[in-house]
Amino acid sequence: MRWLVGWSSIAASFGTAGRVSGQGAGHGPGAYGPVGHGPGGYGGDGALLHGGIADAAHAADPGADAERTVHPVGSQLLWGDPDPLWAVGDWRPDEIRTVTADPADPFTRLAVLGCCGATDAELRRALYAARGGALRHLTQWSGSYTAVVQAGRRITVVGDLAGARPVFYTPWASGTAYATAALPLADLIEAQLDIGHLAALLACPDSPEALGDGTPYAGVRRIPPGHALILREGSREITGYEQVASLAVAAPEADADRAVEGVREALVDAVRARLTAPRHAPDTLPPYDPGPVPGMGPADRRAARGAPAPGVGADLSGGSASATLALLAAGLPGAPGSLTSPAGARLLAVTFNDLATPQGREDELERARAVAADPRLHHVVVAAAAEALPYTDLDGPLTDEPGPSLVFAARERRRLAAGAADHFTGHGARQVLDAHPARMADLLMDRRRRHLLRPVAALARSASASGAAGESLLVPLTVYSAARRLARTTYRAGMEAAAARLREGGVTASASGPVDASLAALTWSRPGPAAGWLTGEALAEVSVRLTAAAGRPPLSLRPGEARARSVLARQAADHRVFEQAVEVRSQRLHAPFLDNQVVRAARALPESLRVQPGARAEILRSVLYSAGVRELPPGWGATAHTPNETATRLGLRAALGELLDLFAAPLLADAGLIEARVVRQALLDAADGRPVPLDGLAELVSMELWLRRLLARRGTCWTGTSAARRRAVPEGVPVHRPALS
């Protein structure tokens, strides 16, 4: 896991160890060399300066009790006194860039961490603009990155639009500490678990109103997507840098062709930013290849040893998003597949073939083979059977937060190990480009009823194809009535109705088809798939959160826009957990659809275009056509396959004994969130093939696994010569004692 961390003290007299030079504690083994500038980088004698609180103003000052030499383990100091900033983890040298406005003013500087397509001149111009308060300039470059600006004693940390690169903060030592991961801050303040946040994460994962700005750790907060954290000598301010319409007023409809062209330019620039970055070879390759193995080529043997290939690769699942990225990356200049060849080499395209459940995905695999026939692609098919089913190999790394991808991590890691050192994924394309069903209510608010004809007709055809021919006649009226009801429901009324539903326990219904899913989404807030297994007290606590949120106005009063932003934020958070859970050393996963510029360009698409069936496929087809790709296989852009329920049930059945042991005495039950016997019965029902929300079970199992990994860890993110060991959740999960009735 890679993260950056720093803090801002409340007064300049709170010096840091960056005032002195020498071989101190801050020289972590992961340091990369001279990236600092001025006093925060290297001293006059060339020795590395070290950050940390060095001394307080006087003995009675609150900062006097803080560790005077505390610093992150394995850290690299970017700048020190008086507000230090560190980069922690296996950052590549080209992923850390710092610039100063003027050599005579070393305390006006900018650090950009991640993949950023800006030149040094553009970074310096943005630093001048950000110094004056224009933060949006820091978010307009292609790539995925985090920007930190220091202007005197003012520190500004900018988050992204989607939420894939979040920023966290917490009060500490009479100031504020911030980081791009929550766990280091939880270690720093020895935070306890926030059980209410965990309950909200299970009950309403798609509702930021229930989650608020909290994290699983009490006292550690998250800034919302599209916002920046501003620290002035320890004082905090959270401000948005993106214009958001707060009134339900019909805006002039954007030109569809120009909007699609904007998406094409943003997506091409996002891919080009990765291709023009320096190439990296894996650091942990074995010293020799063991030699020929029957049925395995060199790439197969390398993947079996668990190391990615040098160069650039991409997923090729057969869907439109992954195919678009693969074809764009293969067609743009930049030697995508090779480190040494001046003419470049073929891009590595990886397809996963599930041999345990081969039925149902034949068309997608055939489309992947057709796309891979492009001579610029080198196609690798990763085939696996029972050893790669969901719920297999539940041992894995500790992620920053819980997420449903923990139960599928071993399956995905097997696929990604066959990929490249820089690997493209199509994650987020659906949430960025598709229209949330609640956008139909926005169209009704704008009096654009005619644009509802095609999506409603498509839902009626899907109901007819599923065998409910009689019910399909009522689908148009039912969907239109639900959209009309949502358009006339205020935000406050919608939140209060959602809170009342949780209090009454009305959370057991699950969507059984596209029509039911669309109807369930036509609301301001809805329970998650795991809510039906939570205790009444847990649901009541989440309902209190929703009731309190009803009095706070949201970023947008348009239900479709608000729900689309919420779903995108949830997907970005899940993708971040996915990156950490499936991490392969020396590999970087790139999700260009979650980049700022792509998200911003997609938001400019007119709603009347987005709600049409197959809109995402048509947009991506236009992107490829403008990039020179004219021929696509038949069926390209068809609706992506639903999660493989057969594979999930097979995995549940194979791991049933381990899962029942996991929930014999679960930590979630100790916290009062679930009843163990109810979840064990749900696991048995799912293994027997009974109708059970499988995604809800995945969330429960993932959270229980995450809690156990968190409590089993013995390390900490911080060290110091005079510091006691700091670790999050030092007292374990608080045991819930039910109230007397």
N, C-alpha and C positions, 0 to 999 in steps of 0.2 A: 504494500500500500504506500502510495506517495502522497505527501501532504506538505503544506507550508503552515507555519505557526509563528505568531509574534504577539506583542502586546504594546499597549500605550500606557505609561504611568501617568499619575495625576499631576506631577510637578517635575520640572526639569532637574531638580536636585536629586531625584531618584536615579542616580547614575547606574550604569550597567558595567558589567565586566568588559565591555567593549572599550572602556577607557584605557585599558592596559593591554599590552601585548605579551607574547610569550607562549610557551607550550602549556596552556591551561586545559581545563576540562572541556571547553567547548569544541575542541578539535576532534570531531567524530571521525570514525573510520570511513564514513561515506563521503568525506569532503572531496570535491572535484578539482579544486584549484582556484585560481584568481578570477572570481566573478564579481566580487564586491568593488565598490567605488568609494573613494574618500575614506573618512575615518571608520566607516562601517565595514571596510574590506580588509586591506592589509596595512600594517603599521609601517613606519618609516624604515624599520630594520628588516622588513619583509616578512615578519612573523604574523600569523593569522590572529585577528582580534576575535574575542569570544564574547557572546552575548550573555545576558542574565542580569538580575538585579544585584548590583554590587554593594550599594550602601544606601541607607535611608537618610533623611535629613537630620534626624536625631533619634535617640533611643526610644522616645515615646511615640514615634511615628508608627502607624499601622504597618508600613512596609518593612519595619525593622524585623518583624517576625518571619518574613518570607525568606525562602532559600536565596542566599546571596550568589550562589553559583549554579542555580538550577538551569538546565538546558536539555533539549531533546536528545534522546539516544540516537547516535548515528547521524547527527545533523551537520548541515553545511550552512555557515553563517553568511547571509547575503548582505546585511548591514547591521551595525550594532547601536551604540549609544546615540540617543537616549531611548529609542523605541526599536528594539532588535527585531529582526526577521530571519527565520531559518527555513531552509528547504530540507525535508527529511525523506529518505527513501532512495530508491535506485533511479533518480532522475538522470536522463541523458544530458551531456554537456550542452547540446543545442536546445534543450527544452527550458533552460534558465537564461534569461536575458535581462540585463539591467542597463539603464542609461541615466545620465544626469543632465540637467538643463544647462549647467555651467560649471566648469571645473572649479571656479571660485565659490560656488554655492553647492557643496556636497550634500546638503540636507534637502535638496529638491531633486528627487529621483524617482524612477519608475522601475518596477520589477514585473516581468511577464513570465509566467510559468505555464508550460504546456506547448501545444503546437499552434503557432501564430504565424500568419502569412505576412505580417507587416515588416517593412524595412526599418533600419535604425532611424532613418530620417522621419518616417511616419510615427515611430514611437516617440521621438523627441517632440514632434509637433503636437501629438496627443498629450504629452506631459505638460506643455505650455497651456493647452486648453483645459486640462483637468485641474491645473493649479488655479485657474479662474473659476472652476465650478462646473465646466461642461464635461460631465462624466460620460455622456453617450459616445464621445469620440473613442473611448477606450473599448467599446464593444462592437466596432464596425469592421474589424478585420476578419478575414476568413480563418477558420481553425477553431480549436477548443482550448481555452486557456483561462487563467486567473490573473488579474492585474491588481497590483498594489502600488499606490502612489504615496510618497511622503513629501509634504511641503511644509518645511519647518517642523512644528509639533503636531501637524494635522496628518493623520493616516487615513487613507481611503482604500477600502477593499471592495472590488466590484464583482458581483456574482453574475451568472449568465441568465439568459431569458428562460430557458427550459428548466433549469434546476439540476442539470447533470454535474455541474461544478459548484456545489453550494458553499456558503460561508457560514461558520458558526462563531459564536462569541459567548463570553461569560465574564462576570465581574471577578477580578482577582487582584490582590495586593494594592488596594485603593486605586485600581485602574481597570483596564479591560484587556483580556486576552482573546485572540481570535485565531482561527485555524480553518482549513478546508476539510477537516475531519472532526467529528464530535468526540471520539474516544480519547484523543490526546488531552482535550480540555477537561473531559470527565476525570481523567487521571490527575490532572493538575489540581483540581479542586476536590478530589475524592468524592465525586458525585454519587448519590444513590440512584436507584432506578425510579423513573417516573411511571408508576403503574397506570395512571390515568392515560398517559400517552400511548402505552402499549395497548390498552383497551380500545382507544380510538383507532389505532392502526389496524386492529382486527375488525372493529365494528363498522367503521366508515373510512376505508383507506383512500377513497377518491374524493373525500370532502376535506379541504384545507380548513374549513370552519371548525371541524372537530379536532383536527391536529394542531391548529394554531401555529405558533412559531416554536413549539417545543420539540424536544428530541427524546429518545429513550432515557436520557440522563437528566435528572433534576438539576436545574440551574444552568444548563447549556441550551442556548437558543440558536435558532436558524433564521437568517434573513430570507425574506420571500424571493422567489425568482423575479428577475427584472429590477432588483434593488441593490443598493450599495450601503456598506457600513462605513460611517465617518466617525473617527475618533479624534477628539481635540483634548490632549492632555488627560486622557482617561474618560472624558464624557462621551456619551454615545448618541449617535443620530443615524436613523435608517431612512433613506430617501430613495424614491424611484427615479430611474433615468429614462423610462419609456412612457410615451404619451398613451394614456388609456382613457377611452370615453366612459364617463361615469353616469351618463344619462341615457335612457332608452329612447334615443332619437335616431331616426333613419338617416344614415350618412349617404352621400352620393355613391352609387355603385361604381366600383373601379372597373376599368377596361380589362376584360378577361385575357386578351392576347398579351397586353403589356404585363399583366400580373404573372402569367405563365412564363414569359420571357425573364422576368425578375427571378423566379424560382430557378430557371435554367442557369442564369449567370451565377447565382449564389451557390448552387450545387456544384457547378464546374469549378468555381474558385475554391470551394471547400475541399474537393478532391485534389486540385492542383497544389494546395498548401501542403498536403501530406506527401505528394510526389516530389516536390522540390526540396523537402527537408533532407538532411544528410541520411545516408543509409547506415544501418547498423546490423552487425552480425551477432548471433547469440554468444554470450560470454561463457556458457557452461557446456559447450559441446565436448563430448568425450574425446580423448586424444587420438583415438583411432576408430575406424569403422570395423566392426567384428567380421566383416566379410559377407559373401553372398549367403542369403537365406532363401530356401525354396519358396517361391510365390511372393517374395518381397523385393521391391526395387530399392534403390538408394534412398528415395524420399520416404518410402514406407519404413525402412530401418531407422531413419532419423526421427520420424514421428514416434516410433515405438520407444525411442530413448528419451522422448519428452522434450525435445528442443525444436523451436520453430525454424523455418528456413530463412535465410537472408533475403532481404528485399521486401516486396509488397505483395499482399494477397488479398483475397476477398471471399466472403461467403457467396455461395451460388446455390440457393435452396430451391430455385424454380419460381420464386415469387418475383414481382416486378421491382421491388425496392433493391434487393440484393443484386439482381441482374443489371439494373441501371448503374449501380456503383461499380460493378465489375467491368462493364463495358466502357464506362467513362474512364476508369483508372487505366485500362488497357490501351485506350485510344489516345490519351493525352501524352505529350512528350515528358520525359523525365526518367527514362530507364527504370520502369517500375519493378522489374524482376531481378535485377542484377546489381552487384556492387562494383564490378570491374569492367563489364563489357561496355564500350563506348556507344554501341548501337542499341543497347537495352536488351531485355529478354522478356519472355512471356510472363504475364501475370499469373500467379498461382490462384486458381479457383477451387474451393473446397465444397464438396457436397456430402451431406451425411445421409447414409442409407440404413434405415432401421430394419435389420433382417428379422427381428422378433415380431414385427407387425408390418409386413410388406404391403398389405392391402390398403387401398385408399389414397396412396400418394404416387401412383404410377404416372399420372399425367404431369405432376410437378417434376418428377425425376426425368421424364422424357423432355420437358422443356429445358431443364438444366443441361441435359446432354446436347440439345440443339444449340443453346447459347454458347456452350463450351466448344462447339465446333469452330468458333472464331479462331483463326491461327494465332492471334495475339494472346490466347489464354492457354494455360497448362492446367488441365482438369485432373483433380485428385478426388476420388470417391472414398470416403471413410465408412466402411461397413462394420457394423457391430450388432450383436444379438443380445442375449440376456445380460451380458456383462455391462451393458450401457443403458439398461432400463432406468426410469426414474426411481428414486429412493434407494439406489444401490450406492455403496461406498459413501455413507453419510459422514465420514470423517473429513474435515476440511479446515481451511483457515478461518480465523475470526474476522468477520467483516465489521465495518464501522457501525452498521445498523442491521436489523433483521430484514429479510426479504424472501419472497416465495422462490427465488431462483436457487436457494440453498439445496433444495431437494433434487434439482436437476443439474447441479454443478459438475458432478463426475461425468455425466453424459455429454455436457457441452465442452468440458475440458478435453475430452478425448478427440472431439472434432477440431478444436482450436489448436491442439498440439501439432496437427498436421498442416497448420497454416503457416503464415510468414511472420517475420519480425514486426511488420506493420500490417495490420489486418483490418479490412473494412467490414462493417456489419450494417445491415439495413434497419437496425433498431430505431424506433421512433417515427418511421415513415408514416405509419397509419395514423398516429396521434397528431402529427404535424400537418399532413395533407388532407386526410379524410375529414368529413363533417360529422361532428357529434350529433346524435339524433335530436338533442335539444335545440339545435340551430333551426329546426323547423318552426319552433316557437318564435325565434327571431324574425323569420320571414313573415310570419303572421303579424308580428308587431309592426313590420315595415309595409304591410298590405301588399305583399308579393305572393299571393295565394297560388298563382299559376305555376310557380316553380315547385310546388309540392306534388304535382301530378305524377312525375316520373318516379320519385322515391316511393311514394305511396303505392303506385302500381307495381313496382318491383317487390315490395313487401307482400302484396297480395299474391303475386306469382310464386314467391317462396312458400307461402302458406299453402297454396294449391299443390305445389310440387311435393310437399311433405305429407300429402294425403288428406288434408283438411279442406277439401274443395268447398264444402258448405260454409265453413267459417271464413274462407277467403273473401266471400262477398261482403262481409262486414268489416274487413280489415281497413279499407279506406276511411269509413266513418269513424271507426274506433281510434285510429291513429290521428285523424284530424281533430277529433274531440279532445284527445289527450294533449296535443300540441296547443290547441286553443285554450285549454284549461291552464297549461303552464304559462302561456303568454299573458294570461290575466291574473296570475298569482304573483304577488310581490315577494321580494326576497325574504322579508321578515316572516310573512305567512308561510312560506315554503320551509324555512328553518324550524319554525315552531311545529309545523306538521310532522317534519322528520323527527324532531325530538319526541313528540307524542307517540309516534309509531314505535320508537325504541322503548319507551316506557311501558307501552302496552304489549311488547313482545312480538309485534307483527313483522318478523324478520325471516320467516321460514320459507317464503315463496322464492323459487329460483326460476330463471328464464330457461325455457325449453326449446327455443327457436329464435330466428331473427325477429319475428314480430313481437314476441314476449320481451326480448332483450331491448328492442326499441321503445316499447311502452314503459319498461322499467326505467329506462334512461331519461324519459321525459319528466323529470322532476328536479328540484333544486338540490336535493341530497337523497341518497338512497343507501340502505345498509349494504355492507360487503358480504361476500359469500361465507365468511366464517362467523358472522354475527349470530347465526342461529345456535351456535354452541356456547356462547358466552353466558355467564350467570346474569340473573336479574340485576344484581347490584352493579356489575360492570356496565351493563346497558344503561342503567339509570345515571351513572356518572358521565357517560358519553352524552346522554340526553341533556344533562346540565350544561355541558360544553356547547352543544348546539343552541340551546336557549340563550346562553350568554352571547353567542356569536350573532344571533338574530338582531341584536341592538347595534352591531357594528356594520356600517355599510361596506360592501365588497368593492373590489377594484372596478367591476362592471356590473351594472344592473340588468344587463341583457342575459337571460339564462343560458342561451346557447354559447355565447362567448365565455361566460364564467365557467360553465361545465367543461368546455374544451380546454381551457387553461388548467383546470384542476386535473383532468385526465393526463395531460401532457406532463405536468409536474410529477404525477405519480409514476408515469413511465420512466421519466428521467431518473427519479430516485431508485426505481427498481434496476435500471441499467447500471447505475453506479454500484449497487450491491452485486450485480451480476459480474461486473469487471473485477471486483475484488475476490469473489468466490471462485472464479474460473481462471484466475491469473496464472499465466505461464511465464516463467522468468524470461526476461529479454524480449517479451512480446508487448506490443501496444495495440489495443483495440480502438478503432476509430469509428465513430457514429456520426457521419456528416449531417444527417438529418436533424440532429440536436444542436448544431452550431447556431450561434446568434443570428448570422446573416440568413441562413436557410429558414429559421423560425420566423424571422422578421419578414422575409419575402413571402412565405406561405400565409402569413396573417393578412397580407394585402390581397389575397385571392377573394373574389366576390363570393358571398354565401350562396348565391343562386347557382354558381358553378360547382361548389364543393358538395352540395347536397345531392347532386345527380349520381345515379348508379354508375360505378366504374370511373369516377372522376379522377381518382389517384392514378389509375393505369393510363388514362388519357394524358394527364399532366406529364407523367414520366415518359410516355411515348413521344410527346412533343419535345421533351428535353433531349432524348436520344436522337430524334430526327434532326434537331438543330445542331447536334454534335457530330452528325454524319452517319449515324446508324440508321439505315433505312429498312433493313429486313429483320423481322422478329418472328420467332416460331409461332405456329398456330396455338391459340389459347393463351398467349402471353397476356398477363394482366388479369387473368381470372381470379376470383376471390380466393385469397390464401386459405389454406387448410386450417380447420379448427384444431386446437390442441388435441394430440393423439390420445383419446380417452382409453383406447385399448391398451396402449403401452403403459399408461399411468396405472390402470388396474392390474396389469401384469406385474409391474414393479411393486405395487402395494401388496399383492399376493405373495411375491417372493420375499419381501422384507417384513411381512406381517409380524413375525415373532419379535424382531428387533423393535418395531414400532410399538407393539404392545408393551414391551419392557420399558420403552422410552416414556410411555404414559402410565406406567404402574404407579409412580409417585412423581408426577410432573411438577416442575417449578411454576408453571402457569396456574396449577391448582393451589399451590401455596400462596400465590399472589391474589387468589380469589377471582381469577378471570374465567376459569372453566371448572367443570366437574369431571374428574378423570374417567369415571365409569361411562359417562355419556360419550366422550371422545373415543374410548376404546370400542364401544358399540358401533360408532360411526365407521371406525376403521374396519371392523368385521363386516359391516354392511357393504362398504365400498369394495372389499376384496371378494365378496360374494356376488357382485354385480348389481346390487340394488341402487336405485337412484339417490345419489348423494352428491352434494357440491364438491367435486374433486379439487377445484382451485381453493376452496375454503380449507379443506384438509391440508393442502400444501402450505398455506399460510400458518396454520396451527403448528404443524411439524417444524417448519422453518423457524418460527419464533422459539419453540422449545429447544431446538438445536442451538440457536444463537445464545439463549440464556445459559445453557450448559457450557458452551465454549467460553463465554465471558467469565463465568465463575471459576472455570478450571484454569484460566491463565494465571501464571505466577509472575510474569514480567510487568513492566511498566514502560510508558513512553518517555519518562523523564529520569534524569540522574543528576547528581550534584554531590560535591564533597561534604557539605554540611547539611544535606537534606535527608529527611526520613523518606522511606520508600512511599511514593504516591501511586495509588491504584484505584481505579473506579470500582464502585460497588464493594467497598471493603467488608461490609457486614452481610453480604449476600442478599437474596430476595427476601423482602419483609414478609413474614408469615401473616396471612390474612385471618383475622378472627371475626367470624360473622356476628353481626349485632344481635342482641337479644330481642325477640319479638314478643 
